[in-house]
């Protein structure tokens, strides 16, 4: 059956309305159809992005299994502006609650009490001052930006001290101090202890024998 192509007005007998893909793609779309296509494309992009993340891929897979395409749409709706605002408010409220909790306040005070308050010059034979000459002291990006500089490291960490209820006097003892490049401390050691509590206690005993004025 011969038909007239609505775009180029040529006569054809193909199955579709248009004579070719070129004519079909150059048609005039209605605004409603454009919105529909845009929504489909956006959802497709979100699915592609989510599929690059194994955890999101798992969530989508479960949603589709439970609710079919509705589950997928509901998942995509989590990315709306309103959903993001609600999530942000929830995070802020949780953070406020955490900051005001007694446990958090105790932990903040414990961390302060565990800081080193002695001067390195008091123990010139115990620390490698050449590291400071070579790298300088660490300073934050907004205060000089020497992120590769040296900082004082707690060999037995404050985090482990809090967890195991160790006295701040032990954690802040000079025998627990080591000079370390800040980047190495952050990326390699971070919150992990480089020595055991037993080893630290031995170091403190030896230190106190050598420096009688320093007691834990």
Buried (B, 14 or more C-beta within 10 A) or exposed (E): EEBEBEBEEEEBEEEEBBBBEEBBEEEEEEEEEEEEEEEEEEBEEBBEEBEEEEEBEEBBBEBBEEEEEEBBEEBBEEEEEEEEEEEEEEEEEEEEEEEEEEEEEEBEEBBEBBEBEEEBEEBEEBBEEEBBEEBEEBBEEEEEEBEEBBBBBBBBBBBBBBEEEBEBEBBBBBBBBBBBBBBBBEEEBEEEBBBEBEBBBEBBEEBBEEBEEBEB
